[in-house]
Amino acid sequence: MTNFPFTKSELITNLINFSQNKLQNYASNRNFDYGSPHHNVSKISPYLRRRFISEEEILSIVLRYHKINEIEKFIEEIFWRTYWRGWLESHPWIYDQYKTYDKDECIPEKTGIKCFEHWKEELLDTGYLHNHSRMWFASIWIFTLGYSWQSGANFFKNNLLDFCPASNTLGWRWVAGLQTIGKPYLARADNIKFFTNKRFYPQNELKENFILNNQNLTNGKPKDFIKPDAKKLIKYENLGIILNNNDLSLHQLLKEKEIIFECCLLFKEHKNILINNFQKKICEDIKNNDHNIVSVNNFQDIYKWLKDKNIKNLILPYETVGNKVFYENEFLKNITNLEVRYTFYLREWDCNAFQHATKGFFNFKKKISTLLNQANIKK
Ligand SMILES: Cc1cc2nc3c(=O)[nH]c(=O)nc-3n(C[C@H](O)[C@H](O)[C@H](O)COP(=O)(O)OP(=O)(O)OC[C@H]3O[C@@H](n4cnc5c(N)ncnc54)[C@H](O)[C@@H]3O)c2cc1C
């Protein structure tokens, strides 16, 4: 069972409750996994990942109740996702290498490790795992059970509601000691006991020591981030936009600027029933809130929509590494043949941040206050 709401209004109500009741203790409490429904963390990731809600919207809400310096840890976490996405933009070969790994190992049926079994079931039942449990789970998967990090990343990919190519791939690599090279994350029984509030204590069940022989590894020289030469969000003749899982609220930005446009929403079935249902329901909410949005299921539907609406200028959500839908595809050739001029729109939030995400998070973190000043956060 999932405990994630399907409407934006419920999501905002939850975020307000979280801001009023939990956020003041987030920094000291966030590392505890007390079990579902995880009231001590925001559970905003499945929505933010799809930009069903944006970073600016989240911060606009939480900053109604707190000053920036009171919730620095939460803001920093919001920027971790931005950082991972930006880092992967400058190291795309890391994702290409992972993608070539198609040996999708099955998860071991019974490991005898109670906490591991619990997290496996929780993930399969709810599509969510607390951050600390993701770290422990990944560590046990790699170091105690001896499976590859790629097969674990695939397991998360197929089951997480918030699956994000950057956060997931780099999260697994970080645990494996490949991201901060030579420093693996080793799950320890005492740490699990403390941060699960004594719900689990896998004493003598885990491999708590591991020497990595990959000190000579390197992640390669980062590519510079080149800001895309994108159209600004201004008025164009016969303008259309397409929403998809890369950005489900782009239309709101155009509305705020009183720009007239046609809009369609691409929904693709997901083989995981829980994820499919979640995506379907939040897409229904978007359409219920705006009856002008047309549903499309494939490229043929889009071509028809472009013709029917006589679209001549098209804005598509920017596609970061691991999120390609329209890019590198026959699609772009076909719409050019329909005399449609297209652009991939990178939100200002990403555009400002990605250039700083080429090295470690420590460096990136120094830019957070500048990035907050640049962001369009309504107070
Ligand atoms: C092995 C592994 C795999 C992961 N895979 C994913 C994934 O596929 N998709 C995904 O969204 N996150 C992933 N994460 C990051 C993190 O676990 C989740 O973002 C977080 O648990 C989401 O829960 P929340 O919204 O309640 O977080 P909160 O603690 O409430 O944090 C608020 C927001 O900050 C961001 N955030 C918090 N922690 C992290 C983090 N460590 N890395 C990046 N962003 C963070 C998320 O957007 C999150 O929604 C992974 C972490 C690990 C260790």
The ligand as a MOL file (V3000), in Angstrom:
LIG
                    3D

  0  0  0     0  0            999 V3000
M  V30 BEGIN CTAB
M  V30 COUNTS 53 58 0 0 0
M  V30 BEGIN ATOM
M  V30 1 C 21.3160 3.9670 -2.7450 0
M  V30 2 C 20.4430 5.1760 -2.8370 0
M  V30 3 C 19.5540 5.3100 -3.8810 0
M  V30 4 C 18.7330 6.4360 -3.9850 0
M  V30 5 N 17.8660 6.5330 -5.0560 0
M  V30 6 C 17.0980 7.6400 -5.1850 0
M  V30 7 C 16.2220 7.7770 -6.2950 0
M  V30 8 O 16.1470 6.9410 -7.1970 0
M  V30 9 N 15.4300 8.8830 -6.3510 0
M  V30 10 C 15.4880 9.8660 -5.3920 0
M  V30 11 O 14.7390 10.8240 -5.4890 0
M  V30 12 N 16.3540 9.7750 -4.3640 0
M  V30 13 C 17.1440 8.6960 -4.2230 0
M  V30 14 N 18.0040 8.6070 -3.1530 0
M  V30 15 C 18.1460 9.7690 -2.2420 0
M  V30 16 C 17.2470 9.7930 -1.0080 0
M  V30 17 O 17.2750 8.5560 -0.3540 0
M  V30 18 C 15.7960 10.1740 -1.3330 0
M  V30 19 O 15.7480 11.3330 -2.1300 0
M  V30 20 C 15.0260 10.4730 -0.0440 0
M  V30 21 O 15.0600 9.3540 0.7990 0
M  V30 22 C 13.6020 10.8330 -0.3850 0
M  V30 23 O 12.8070 10.8800 0.7510 0
M  V30 24 P 12.1820 12.2310 1.2800 0
M  V30 25 O 11.5430 12.9910 0.1780 0
M  V30 26 O 11.3120 11.8730 2.4430 0
M  V30 27 O 13.4750 13.0010 1.7920 0
M  V30 28 P 13.6750 14.2440 2.7580 0
M  V30 29 O 14.6480 13.8210 3.8040 0
M  V30 30 O 12.4140 14.8200 3.2190 0
M  V30 31 O 14.4510 15.2590 1.8160 0
M  V30 32 C 13.8000 16.2410 1.0130 0
M  V30 33 C 14.2670 16.1070 -0.4260 0
M  V30 34 O 15.6700 16.2990 -0.5230 0
M  V30 35 C 16.2260 15.4590 -1.5440 0
M  V30 36 N 17.1410 14.4990 -0.9300 0
M  V30 37 C 17.1810 14.0840 0.3460 0
M  V30 38 N 18.2160 13.2260 0.5330 0
M  V30 39 C 18.7990 13.0820 -0.6630 0
M  V30 40 C 19.9180 12.3240 -1.1420 0
M  V30 41 N 20.6370 11.5580 -0.3280 0
M  V30 42 N 20.2270 12.3990 -2.4590 0
M  V30 43 C 19.5370 13.2020 -3.2880 0
M  V30 44 N 18.4760 13.9470 -2.9040 0
M  V30 45 C 18.1290 13.8910 -1.6100 0
M  V30 46 C 15.0500 14.7050 -2.1650 0
M  V30 47 O 14.5860 15.4040 -3.2830 0
M  V30 48 C 14.0390 14.7300 -1.0380 0
M  V30 49 O 12.7210 14.6040 -1.5200 0
M  V30 50 C 18.8270 7.4760 -3.0140 0
M  V30 51 C 19.7250 7.3270 -1.9530 0
M  V30 52 C 20.5240 6.1890 -1.8560 0
M  V30 53 C 21.4700 6.0830 -0.7050 0
M  V30 END ATOM
M  V30 BEGIN BOND
M  V30 1 1 1 2
M  V30 2 1 2 3
M  V30 3 2 2 52
M  V30 4 2 3 4
M  V30 5 1 4 5
M  V30 6 1 4 50
M  V30 7 2 5 6
M  V30 8 1 6 7
M  V30 9 1 6 13
M  V30 10 2 7 8
M  V30 11 1 7 9
M  V30 12 1 9 10
M  V30 13 2 10 11
M  V30 14 1 10 12
M  V30 15 2 12 13
M  V30 16 1 13 14
M  V30 17 1 14 15
M  V30 18 1 14 50
M  V30 19 1 15 16
M  V30 20 1 16 17
M  V30 21 1 16 18
M  V30 22 1 18 19
M  V30 23 1 18 20
M  V30 24 1 20 21
M  V30 25 1 20 22
M  V30 26 1 22 23
M  V30 27 1 23 24
M  V30 28 2 24 25
M  V30 29 1 24 26
M  V30 30 1 24 27
M  V30 31 1 27 28
M  V30 32 2 28 29
M  V30 33 1 28 30
M  V30 34 1 28 31
M  V30 35 1 31 32
M  V30 36 1 32 33
M  V30 37 1 33 34
M  V30 38 1 33 48
M  V30 39 1 34 35
M  V30 40 1 35 36
M  V30 41 1 35 46
M  V30 42 1 36 37
M  V30 43 1 36 45
M  V30 44 2 37 38
M  V30 45 1 38 39
M  V30 46 1 39 40
M  V30 47 2 39 45
M  V30 48 1 40 41
M  V30 49 2 40 42
M  V30 50 1 42 43
M  V30 51 2 43 44
M  V30 52 1 44 45
M  V30 53 1 46 47
M  V30 54 1 46 48
M  V30 55 1 48 49
M  V30 56 2 50 51
M  V30 57 1 51 52
M  V30 58 1 52 53
M  V30 END BOND
M  V30 END CTAB
M  END
